[in-house]
């Protein structure tokens, strides 16, 4: 699980790149405003949302102008209502407006991810299943979106291709079989989790016999999921994947599988509607 502390070192460079692509050689529109003019800005959410991205926004304003002052009224993970004030910003009117778009881009995107995650998490409330994200993230925002998922009450799968094995159909074919793929993984990187995707009950048994830590059930029926739970109890963890919908999510959770992976947590998020207005 990614925590706030885990991603702090990544934020300055992410913000630097965002400002570079937005400001380029300079904000020519902001130059219309007298350099000495000061202002206060109010930033609100125009819809109910789970907030995520406070540290990215703060870093945007800091890099644009260290003298800009922010007064946050919320924090990551907070559920806010329509028209609720998120924060106040004070300082150079020019620099407030220069920072606006990059700051709100981070906040609306990460809050969108957190909000979608909460929606899914609420659907399985009362069950023991953990909803997992996937690697289907926005390029350059992998760690940020995965952190946002946790703000919405869901959980992280592997971060990338480096921290855990996920052996799928093409890997199995290229390695010569499920057993061969698992054994090679265990020999190459002892101690790292080994997960295998299976499509049939026979493949499930092969994965169990070969010592997989986690078995991903690809498009299994509810009946076969329940059977798989009984077969693997105390031996391996089970993850359901493929064809997950709003209608099937709860029934799948109630089969007793340990995890359900949902790409929609990060790839189908809709940016939250935010607004920044100068009020003096």
N, C-alpha and C positions, 0 to 999 in steps of 0.2 A: 504494500500500500504506500503510495507516494504521500508524503506529508508536506506541509508548508516549508519546513526547513530543507527538505530534499531539493526543492526547485529554486531556492533563493539565488544561487550562483548563476542560474541560467537567465534570469530576468534582465539584467543590464544589457546583454548582447541582443536579446530578442527585441527590447525596446529601441536600442540603437538602430537596428536594421529597419524597424517599422518607421522610425522618424526619418531615416535616410530616404526611404522610398516615397515618403509623403512630402517632406520639406524640400528635398533636393538642394538646389542652390539658394533657396530662400523662399519664405512665405510672402509673395508680392502683394497679396490682398491685405494681410495684416499691416503692411507698411503704410496703408492709408490712414491708420490710426496714429495720433500723436504719441511719440515715444514715452512721454511722461504720464499719459492717461492711465489711471488705475480703475479696476472694476472688481465687482463680486459676481460670481457665477453660481447658479443653483443647478444641480444635476438631479433629475428625477427619473424614476422608472414609470413608463406609461402602461405597465401591465404587472400582474402578479408574477414573481420570479424568485428563484434562489440565486443569491448573489455570489459571484466568484470573479476574482481579478483585481482585488484591492491593491495588491503589491505591484502589479503591472501598471495600473493607473498612476499610483504614487510615483513610480519610477519615470513614467513619461513626463509628468510635470516637473520632476526634479531635473531631468536631463535638459528639458527645454529652458528652464529658469529655476535655479535652486532657491530663489527668493519667493517663489509662489507658495502660498499657504493653503493646505487642504485641511478640512474639518470633516472627518468621516462620521456619518451617523449610523453606519451599518458595517458588518464584517462578512468575510467569506462564510458561506453556509447559512446566512440569515435569509428567511423568507420575507419578502417585501410585498407590499400591496401597490395597486395602481396609484400613481401620483405621489408616492412616498419619496421624500428627499433622501438621496443616497449620500451626497456630500456637498460641501460648499468649497469654492475655490476663490482665493483672493490674490490680487497682485496686478502686474502689468496687463492691461487689456489686450495688447498685441500678443503677448506670450500665452495668455489663457486661450485665445482663439487658435493659435498655432498648435497648441497641445491637444485641443479638443478631439479631433477626429481619431488620432492614434489611440488616445486614452479610451474613448468610447468603443472603438473597434475591439480592443482587448476585453473590455468589460461586457459588451453585449454578446460576444462570441462565447466567452467562458461561462457567463451566466446562463446562456442558452444551453450549453452542455450540462451544467449543474441542474437546470430546471427540468430538462428531459430525463436526467438520471433520477431525480426525485419522483417524477411521474411513474417511471417503471418500478422504482423501489416501493412506492405505495401500493402498487398492484400485487406485490407478493408479501405484504406485511402479514406477520403471524406465521409464516413458514420459516424453515431453517435454511432455505436456499440463499446463496450469494450470487447476485447479478454481476457479471464481469464485462468489462469493456474489451475492445479488440485493438488491433494495430491500424484500423481504418480511421485514421486521424488526419487532421489538416497538416500538410507538410510544414515543418518548422514549429508546430505547436503540440507535438506528441506529449511532452511532459506536462505542459500547461493543461491540455484537455484531460489527461488522465488524472491530474490533481482535481480538476473541476468535477470529474465523475465522483470522486470521494466526497466532495462538498454536497453532492446530491444524494448521498446515502448508498451508492453502489461501490463496487470494488474493482481493483486493477487485475487484469491478466498479466502475462509477461509484458515487460516494457518494450522490448524489441527482440531482435533475433539472437541476442547475446546472453540473456539471463535464464533461459529455460528452453528445453526442446519441445517442439510441437511437430510431431511426425505425421504427415498427411499422405494421401494416396500416392502422389508422385514420388515422395521420399521413399515410401515402402516399395514401390515398383523399382526404383533405381538401386535400392539397397538389396533387393532380392527377397524381401519378405518382412513381415512384422517382427519376427524374432531376431532376424539379422540386424534390422534397423535399431531396435532397442539395445541389443548387446553392444553395437558399435557406439551408440550414444553413451552408454554407461562406461565404456572403456575410454572414450575420448574425453569426457568431462565428468569424472566421478563426483557425485554429490549434487549435481544440478538436476532439477526436476525433469522427468521424462514423461511427456504426454503423447498419446497416440490417438489418432482419429480412426474410428471403425464404423463400418456401415452395416454389419450383420452380427448376429449373436455368435457365429463361429469366429469371426475376427475378434470379438470381445474376449472370448476364451483364450485365443492366441495371445492377445495383449496381456491378459492376466498371467498366463503361464510364463511369459517372458519377463515379468516383473515391472510392468509399467506403473508409474506412480499415479497418473491420472489418465482416464480413458474418456475421450470425447465421443459421444453418441451422435452420429450425423444423421439427422432426419429419422430417428427411431420413432416408432409408434408409442403411444402412451403405455400400452400393454407391455411392449418390449422394454420400455424404460423401467417399469416396475419390476420386471423379471431381472433386469440388469442390476438394480439396486440390491435385490436379494442375493444374487450371485457374488457381487463384489463387496458386500458389507464387511468392513474391517480389513479389507485387502487393498483396495484402491479407491480413489475418489472418482466420481463421475461428473462429467460436464455435458449438458445438453446443448446442441447447437444446430442451426439450420432451420429455416422456416418458422422462426419464432414470431408470433403475431400478438396483438393485444388480446385476442380471444384465447390463444393457446398458452399464454405465459403462465397464468395461474394454475391450470391443470398440470402443466409440466412441473411447476414448482412443487405441487402436491404429490408427485410420484416419489419424492424422496431423494432426487439427485442432489448433489452437493452444490453444483454451480450451473448457471445458465449464462452463456456468452451472447451478447447482443451488440452487433455493430452499430445499430441505430443510436446508441448512447453518444457516440462522437460524430458519426457521419450524417445523421439526420437532424442534428440540432438546428433550431431556428433562432437567429439572433434576437435578443431581447430588445424591445423598443425603448430607447432611452432618449432623454432630451436635456440639453444644456442651454440655459438662458442667462445672459447678463442682466442683472437686476439693478445695477447702479453704475 
